[in-house]
Amino acid sequence: MENIRRWFENDYEQYKLWEYDGHLEAMTDVAYFMIVSPHIGTKNRWMLRVSTVSAFDRWANSTAIEEFFDSSIELCLYLYDHRIDIYKDLLEYLSREYDELREEFEQELY
């Protein structure tokens, strides 16, 4: 987890970090990241989940991105190489969330 923590600490974003029981959570004003260290439930792979802060309820309901990696270095490289893609995916996720809310609202009106 040390490599991943250092990646977040040295990135140009200002992340709030929490580390507990094999988990690292990092948050900006926009994005919420959770990294889980390898264990039997992740088939001994590193897991990355990303969501938006504004649409976050809990990880079971709010995961816009979920990826698995064989090493912490591979996960860090993904974060670096796909930074723009991550934020694009979050924007698409918010758009889908908005569309679902709009549809529910319109059904209640009519």
C-alpha positions in Angstrom: 0.0 0.0 0.0 3.0 2.3 0.5 3.6 2.7 -3.2 0.0 3.7 -3.8 -0.1 6.1 -0.8 3.0 7.8 -2.1 1.4 8.1 -5.6 -1.5 10.0 -4.1 0.7 12.1 -1.8 3.0 13.1 -4.7 0.3 13.7 -7.3 -0.6 17.3 -8.1 -4.1 16.9 -6.7 -4.7 17.6 -3.0 -6.1 14.3 -1.7 -7.5 13.6 1.7 -6.2 10.2 2.6 -7.5 7.5 5.0 -5.8 4.1 5.5 -7.4 1.2 7.5 -7.5 -2.6 7.5 -5.9 -3.1 4.0 -7.9 -0.2 2.5 -6.7 3.2 1.3 -9.3 5.9 0.5 -8.4 9.1 -1.2 -10.7 12.0 -1.9 -10.7 15.3 -3.8 -13.5 17.7 -4.1 -14.7 15.7 -7.1 -13.5 12.1 -7.0 -13.5 9.4 -4.3 -11.0 6.5 -4.7 -10.8 3.3 -2.7 -8.0 0.8 -3.0 -8.2 -2.6 -1.4 -5.1 -4.7 -0.9 -5.1 -8.3 -2.3 -7.1 -10.9 -0.4 -9.2 -13.9 -1.2 -12.3 -11.8 -2.0 -10.4 -10.0 -4.8 -8.7 -13.2 -6.0 -5.5 -11.9 -4.5 -5.4 -8.8 -6.7 -5.4 -5.1 -5.9 -8.8 -3.5 -6.4 -9.4 0.1 -7.4 -12.9 1.6 -7.1 -13.6 5.2 -8.1 -16.8 7.2 -7.7 -17.9 10.8 -7.6 -18.2 12.6 -4.3 -21.5 14.1 -5.2 -23.2 10.9 -6.2 -21.6 8.7 -3.5 -23.9 6.6 -1.4 -21.9 3.5 -0.6 -19.4 1.5 -2.6 -22.0 -1.2 -3.4 -24.3 1.4 -5.1 -21.8 4.1 -6.3 -18.9 2.5 -8.2 -18.3 4.2 -11.5 -15.0 2.4 -12.0 -13.8 -0.9 -10.7 -10.5 -2.4 -11.9 -8.2 -5.1 -10.6 -4.4 -5.3 -10.8 -1.6 -7.8 -10.1 0.7 -5.4 -8.3 0.6 -2.0 -6.6 3.0 -0.6 -9.3 0.5 -1.7 -12.0 -2.3 0.1 -10.2 -0.1 3.3 -9.9 0.7 3.2 -13.6 -3.0 2.9 -14.3 -3.8 5.9 -12.2 -1.1 7.9 -14.0 -1.8 6.7 -17.5 -5.6 6.9 -17.3 -6.2 10.1 -15.2 -8.2 11.8 -18.0 -10.1 8.6 -18.8 -11.0 8.3 -15.1 -12.5 11.8 -15.0 -14.3 11.2 -18.3 -15.8 8.0 -16.9 -16.9 9.9 -13.8 -18.6 12.5 -15.9 -20.5 9.8 -17.9 -21.4 8.2 -14.6 -22.9 11.5 -13.3 -24.8 11.9 -16.5 -26.4 8.5 -16.2 -27.2 9.2 -12.5 -28.8 12.5 -13.6 -30.8 10.8 -16.3 -32.1 8.2 -13.9 -33.2 10.9 -11.4 -34.8 13.0 -14.1 -36.8 9.9 -15.4 -38.0 9.1 -11.8 -39.0 12.7 -11.3 -40.9 12.8 -14.6 -42.7 9.6 -13.8 -43.8 11.0 -10.4 -45.2 14.1 -12.1 -47.2 12.3 -14.7 
